[in-house]
């Protein structure tokens, strides 16, 4: 991987703070994760792929569902509306 690509990926983590996901969208993801999880994908990576997010902190929590869930709620759910991207 080229050094500039690595830097872009790392900087992409800064943008995750601008993503806002509603409780309804998160609930829908969790329902769909039931089927995704049966296919063997972990919760944290499935969340990132579903919402097209790159989040290395969340990826590090992939072995612990409770930690990943708490991090997602604290980071992405019910944030104050300010220059945010709302996925629909």
VOPAGU-2260 file (C-alpha; in pm, 1 decimal, decimal comma):
REM VOPAGU-2260
SITE   aa  ch    i         X         Y         Z
SITE  UNK   A    0       0,0       0,0       0,0
SITE  UNK   A    1     125,2     343,6     -88,5
SITE  UNK   A    2     203,0     571,8     204,4
SITE  UNK   A    3     -51,2     835,4      92,9
SITE  UNK   A    4    -325,4     570,1      84,5
SITE  UNK   A    5    -242,5     473,5     442,6
SITE  UNK   A    6    -258,4     836,0     552,3
SITE  UNK   A    7    -595,6     880,8     380,4
SITE  UNK   A    8    -731,4     573,7     558,1
SITE  UNK   A    9    -612,8     699,5     895,0
SITE  UNK   A   10    -757,8    1043,7     834,3
SITE  UNK   A   11   -1085,8     882,0     735,9
SITE  UNK   A   12   -1122,8     786,1    1102,1
SITE  UNK   A   13   -1157,3    1155,3    1185,7
SITE  UNK   A   14   -1461,6    1178,1     958,7
SITE  UNK   A   15   -1647,6     908,3    1154,1
SITE  UNK   A   16   -1740,2    1172,0    1410,3
SITE  UNK   A   17   -1948,7    1343,2    1140,1
SITE  UNK   A   18   -2170,7    1039,1    1085,6
SITE  UNK   A   19   -2511,6    1036,9    1251,1
SITE  UNK   A   20   -2722,2     724,5    1263,2
SITE  UNK   A   21   -3069,7     722,7    1413,4
SITE  UNK   A   22   -3183,6     468,9    1669,8
SITE  UNK   A   23   -3428,7     337,1    1409,8
SITE  UNK   A   24   -3148,9     277,1    1158,0
SITE  UNK   A   25   -2936,0     109,7    1425,8
SITE  UNK   A   26   -3224,3    -113,2    1531,1
SITE  UNK   A   27   -3275,5    -213,8    1168,8
SITE  UNK   A   28   -2906,0    -296,1    1135,7
SITE  UNK   A   29   -2917,4    -512,5    1450,0
SITE  UNK   A   30   -3215,0    -706,1    1310,3
SITE  UNK   A   31   -3030,1    -762,1     983,8
SITE  UNK   A   32   -2712,4    -853,6    1172,0
SITE  UNK   A   33   -2884,6   -1167,1    1294,2
SITE  UNK   A   34   -2852,4   -1306,7     943,0
SITE  UNK   A   35   -2511,2   -1147,6     881,3
SITE  UNK   A   36   -2380,4   -1291,5    1208,0
SITE  UNK   A   37   -2491,9   -1639,0    1108,5
SITE  UNK   A   38   -2265,7   -1603,9     806,3
SITE  UNK   A   39   -1972,1   -1551,5    1044,7
SITE  UNK   A   40   -1906,1   -1178,3    1028,3
SITE  UNK   A   41   -1843,1   -1002,5    1360,0
SITE  UNK   A   42   -2069,5    -720,6    1481,1
SITE  UNK   A   43   -1815,2    -435,1    1455,8
SITE  UNK   A   44   -1707,1    -511,4    1099,6
SITE  UNK   A   45   -2065,9    -572,2     989,5
SITE  UNK   A   46   -2164,3    -230,3    1129,9
SITE  UNK   A   47   -1879,5     -56,9     944,1
SITE  UNK   A   48   -1962,1    -232,1     618,2
SITE  UNK   A   49   -2338,8    -171,5     653,0
SITE  UNK   A   50   -2298,1     203,9     707,3
SITE  UNK   A   51   -1986,0     235,3     487,0
SITE  UNK   A   52   -1769,3     360,1     773,3
SITE  UNK   A   53   -1398,7     303,8     836,4
SITE  UNK   A   54   -1340,1     303,2    1212,1
SITE  UNK   A   55   -1024,9     142,6    1344,7
SITE  UNK   A   56   -1126,0     189,4    1707,9
SITE  UNK   A   57   -1448,4      -1,7    1649,7
SITE  UNK   A   58   -1264,2    -269,5    1451,8
SITE  UNK   A   59   -1043,2    -330,7    1755,6
SITE  UNK   A   60   -1356,5    -419,6    1957,0
SITE  UNK   A   61   -1472,7    -689,0    1716,2
SITE  UNK   A   62   -1430,2    -972,9    1965,3
SITE  UNK   A   63   -1658,6    -811,5    2226,5
SITE  UNK   A   64   -2018,7    -740,5    2123,5
SITE  UNK   A   65   -2099,5    -537,3    2437,1
SITE  UNK   A   66   -1798,4    -306,1    2398,3
SITE  UNK   A   67   -1869,6    -258,4    2028,0
SITE  UNK   A   68   -2236,3    -182,6    2096,0
SITE  UNK   A   69   -2151,9      69,7    2368,7
SITE  UNK   A   70   -1892,7     239,2    2145,3
SITE  UNK   A   71   -2139,4     260,6    1853,5
SITE  UNK   A   72   -2409,9     415,3    2071,3
SITE  UNK   A   73   -2168,8     666,9    2223,9
SITE  UNK   A   74   -2005,0     759,4    1893,4
SITE  UNK   A   75   -2274,8     738,4    1627,8
SITE  UNK   A   76   -2624,4     729,3    1777,3
SITE  UNK   A   77   -2822,8    1036,0    1886,0
SITE  UNK   A   78   -2552,7    1292,4    1828,9
SITE  UNK   A   79   -2625,5    1663,0    1820,8
SITE  UNK   A   80   -2725,1    1777,9    1474,4
SITE  UNK   A   81   -2427,9    1977,3    1346,6
SITE  UNK   A   82   -2274,7    1927,9    1004,3
SITE  UNK   A   83   -2358,4    1560,9    1007,2
SITE  UNK   A   84   -2415,0    1302,1     738,8
SITE  UNK   A   85   -2748,8    1129,2     784,5
SITE  UNK   A   86   -2773,7     788,0     619,1
SITE  UNK   A   87   -3115,1     707,5     478,7
